[in-house]
Amino acid sequence: SVYMAYLVPLFGDPLIFEKAQSNWGRHFEWFPVTIWQGLVAAWHSWPDAVNFAVLFQRGAPSTVPSNLYNVLFTLFALAVLVFSIKRLPFYLWLYAAAALFMPLSYPAEGNPLMSMPRLVLEAFPLFLGLGNIMARTPWVRAVYFVVAIPLGVLLVTLFATAHWVA
């Protein structure tokens, strides 16, 4: 890629971005392993993720409750990816898959799917696929809004009160 060619004269290494992941406690892992680690972390953290006293506690924000939300965002994005394969041009679908699998290949220690809610935003074709699915299937649209509105209110409230979101 052009970016990797740009990195060679600048740093002498076209893969310097991959090595920089260790600064955030991230390392390369096959994406199915990352998803499994995320599911395990979510299983252990779900009591904290649904307890408002823990979510909104004073002091330094904890990233532990976000494990559940990270898994939910990841699984939702993967489901949209699967169901939009015939609804998107292949090049957009391929871009979305690559944009998802890159962060899924670099889990963080203790919080494997850390930042997935914001990293999913890079896979913008998923939103086109989701819009297409919701336009054609009214019950999916209804379920989406029943889940998305309260979850959105919760995440905005956490963000506005200086708690960890993504």
N, C-alpha and C positions, 0 to 999 in steps of 0.2 A: 504494500500500500504506500501511498505518497507520504503519509504520516511516519511510517517506519523508515522510509528513506530519509526523511527530514531529521529523524533522531540520530542517524549514524554520524553525520558531521558534528552534531551538537553534543552527543554523549558517548559516541563510539559504540553504541549498542542499540540495534533496532527494537529490542524487546525490553527496554528499560522500564516501560510502563508495567510490564508483568512483574518485574522484580520489586517495583515500588509498592505492590500490594501488601508486602510483609510489614510495611510501616503501619498498617491498619489491622494487623493480626490476621491477614488473609493469606491463603495459600491455594495452589491449584488442587482441584479435586474433580472427579467425574461428577457431572450434574445429578445422576441418580443418587449418589452417595450424599450429596449436599441436601437433596430433597428429603432423604431419609433422616439425616441429622436434624433438619429443620422440624420434621414431624416429631421426633423424639424430644427436642427442646420445647416444642409447643405443648406436648403432652405433660411435661414436667412443670410448665409455667402457666397452664390454663387457669388454675385457681387464682393466681395473682392477676391475670389478664381480665377477669370478670369481677374482681373485687375493687370497687371504687375507692375504698380506703387506701388500698395499696397503690392504685393507679395515680391518685391525687395526693400522695403523701408529701410532706414537706421535706426539704433537703435536696440533696443531689438526686436527679432523676435516675431511675433504674431502667436498664434496657431489657430486663428479664420478662416483664409482661408483654413486650412487643413481639416476643417469639410467636405467640399465637396469631397476632395480626399479620406478621410477616408471612406465615404459612398460608393464611387465608388469602392474602393478596397473590401469593405465588400460585396457589392451586387455581384460583379464579383466572389468572392470566394464562396459565397452561390450558385450562378448559376452553377459554376463548380462542386460544391458538388452534386447538384441535378442531373446534366447531367452525372456525372461519377459513379452513383450508380451501373449501370450494366457493367461498364467498369473496375472497380477495384475489387479485392478480398474484400469480406465483412469486414474482419478485418482491412484492410487498410482504407476502407471507414469510418468505425466506428471510427478509430483513428482520421481521418481528421475531422469528425463531432465533436468529443470531443475537439479537439484542437481549433476548431473555436468557439464552444459554451462556452468554459471557459472564454475567454476574452470578449465575447459578454454578459456575465453575470455580468460583473464588469465595468459599465460605469463610466467615469470620469465626474465630475461636469463641465458643460460648453462646454465640448468636449467629448461627450459620447463614440465615437468610436476612441478615441485617441490611436495612435500607431498601429492601425489595419494593415497598410501596412507591418510593421515588424513582427507583431504577426501572420499574415497569413503564414509567412515562416515556422512556427512550424508545420503547417498542410501540410507537404511535400507530402503526397499522392495526394493532389490536383494537383500538378504539373505533376504527372504521368497521372492522369485523363485528365488534359488539353492537354498534349502531345498526348494522345490517341485520344481525340476529334479532335485536329488539324490535326493529321495524316489521319484521315478518312474523314474530311470535309474541302475541299480546301477553300471555302468561309469564314469559321470561321478563318482559318489561315490568310487569307488576311486581314480580319477586325481586327484581333488581332494585326498584325504588323502595320497597319495604325494607330491604337490608341496607341499601346505600345511604338513605337519609339518616337513620339513627347512627350508623357507623361514622358518617361524615360529621355529624354533630359531636360525637365523642372525640374524634381525632382533632377537630378544630379546637374543641375545649381543652384538650390536653396540650396542644401547641400554644394556645393563648395563655395558658397558665405555666408555661416554661417547663413542660414535661416532655419526655422523649416520645417522638412520634415515628420518625423514619431515620 
